[in-house]
Amino acid sequence: MVSLGYCEILLALLSFLFLYVSGRMDGLPRNWPVVGALPSILINVHRIHVWCTGFLDQAGGTFLLKGPWFSNMDILATADPANVHYIMSGNFSNFPKGPHFREIFDVLGDGIFNSDADLWQSQRKLALLQIRHRRFHQFLEKTSKNKVEKGLVPILEHVSNLGLVVDLQDLFQRFTFDTTCLFVTGYDPCCLSIELPKVPFAKALDDAEETLLLRHAVPETFWKLQRWLGVGQEKKLSDAWATLDHTIAKYISKKRDELSKGLNKSEEEDGLDLLTSYLNEDEIMGLKCDDKFLRDTILNFMIAGRDTTSSALTWFLWLVSTHPVVEAKIRQELASITPEQEGNKWRLFNIEDVSKLVYLHSAICESLRLYPSVPFQHKEPLHPDILPSGHHVYPKMKVLFSLYAMGRMKFIWGEDCGDFKPKRWISERGAIKHEPSYKFLSFNAGPRTCIGKEVAFTQLKTVAAAIIHNYQVHLVEGHPVSPNVSIILYMKHGLMVKVTKRWA
């Protein structure tokens, strides 16, 4: 009995010590002398998004995390839409990506995510020109439909017939990897097949993204030392980088060879991929289309197309399958655009069909509000500034937006902010309700608003409609669902489900 009492006392003391080191008694992180908030960050890095949500809620939307002395690691975390609007639009010129951002995200090269000023503007104009072109939309519609019908559906039929458990997150990653490769390079890696082959390029992207997030959580000198020594997470990034470069170089070389032999002429009727469009010109808008430019462009587009859409699909299907009322309303809406004679039959939906679906669109927006594919962003001011919240910022300080936290702030979305309620996106007239981009930041805001928003919504709707109309998704009992630690918000343990057919 006495020893049990000592154990209880020791446990209580250890618990108190943990709370004391990791945070203040009011729930906010503790900024210590010398080391700042680093102990709190390291203790909570495995649950970084949930942790940020908690202390930003306690702090009223904005809180300063002091870094260790001389580390240039001060982070002003915010979920305040007024601050987001000021930084992304109101005083945009004072908050570029900057050289430090490019150093952290060095694997992305000089692509559109990393670039600033004239280089960024030229790349954005060029990308918009290509994405808005009729030929690209033809290619988008054709490849998306084919990949759903000949890639995704056969796997779902296979696992449903045999009663197998399948990781939907893995399927969605394979689907978006194949389609993005097709959109960007014109090549289909065919990783969405019943055999579920290993995909080194996809694994390399995952490893790189995990390392990029962890670079935000430790002092710069630490990860740079790891990089120099070639150990730890930096060794993982180095290996991933080599795989990405090798694969992309192979695509570029193959495409150059085909074009030189005139093998792509017949594809122009069905639309062109982005790589072919770029290679048809030696220089566009002052951008020289050499191998370095093409490598950076392809990698940036691959991350934008593969990761964000597959993440969004994963969280959306989980939310719908665990909210039967929402699922029933989506099916009712799908039935309303289905010919009466086909109302109780298996079918796929085209782009024109899904463009009319208000409730499905609103449910996707609601899912992205709670589970944004890119859960955080950061900026650094060029000059000292004062944000609308009254907080002072200065050069070399990171201003971090937590998109994950923004979706869970009562002062932004109301008391029911934690609920999955698609109807909050529907106006009294039954149309999609517009929410300001600085409040709903999933597609960025201001001059850097996502250029692929419509492409993403098209894919999300066509895939979601096909699955929800034709299949019933059952979450495996006891399967844990929680966010991972990465710059892309995936599920840590995947989405393990069984799928059954709705129609005989």
C-alpha angles and dihedrals in degrees: 000000000000093000090050089054091052090050091052091049092048091049091050091049092049091048091050091048091050092051091044094052097040099043151344123274089256091062097257123123115264117242102210126197112266097358098047116192094334094111090054092048094049093046091050102034091104088061098028099146096048091044093052090049091054099050095039089054089051092046096050095252106313134061136168117231107198116216127218115284114284092004099109085224102128108137125193103201115199141175094176112126090207090060091045092051092048094050099039098040118357097057099010095149092062093055110055123156087256133191094290091056090050090050093053092045094038093139089069091062117196095331125137094274093057103034130095140190118001096356091053093045092051093048092047093050091048093048091048091050091054099041094048094048117113092233092057092050089051089052092046094053095045097047096042092052093046094048093051093046100039101026115028101031097052090054093048090048090049097050093042093051092051097036092237128165112241134185104237091192090059091048092050092048089052092046095051092041091056095044094045091049088052094047094046105033106013092238127115112214088193095218090143098081136117090260090060093212122204113265113205093188092055092047089050091053091052092049092048094049093050091052093048091057093048089053086068093055101053133051114276092239090059098055092040089054089050089050092050092048092043095231140123121002092348090059088053090051092048092053091046091049091054091051093049093049094047094050096045092046089054091053093048094048093048092049093048089052093050093048092049088055094045093242097140100059095101092055094066092082091060095041135267135265118236096252092056091048091051094045092052086071128052091205131011125187090344093309115124109220096220125144094270093054092045092048093052093043094049093048093049092049092046092056092044094048105033104038107036096047096045090048091050092049092049096053092040096054090046092052093046094046090052094046106060094181092057090045091052092050092051090050090048090053091048090051090053091064095041118097110255094241089055097042095113099036139096112265146152127229127228130215093267091053097051094044088073097053109107099171094047090049091050092048091053091050090050091050091050090049091058098033110026112190090228102042098191144014132192136207135183124212120236091209134021111279143170118232123218088256088063095250118138119229130188140181115296091023115117117227105203123197113203104206089180090057093043090063090055101047114115092205088060105037105016135248092310093055092124093056125095100235116157091183090074085075096053122086125220088261091057096252130122109280114229116231120191113260091233087061096040102036101170091113095036124246143248121011091345095057109147112272092202097057095113092044089052094049091048092054094042093052098044094049095042093048092050093051099041095046097045106030144038114225116211118192112225107254113258094011109149117233118196138134120269127228106259143099086261118061105236129154110267094223100028124244107286112194146152118230126209128187119247095202128050 
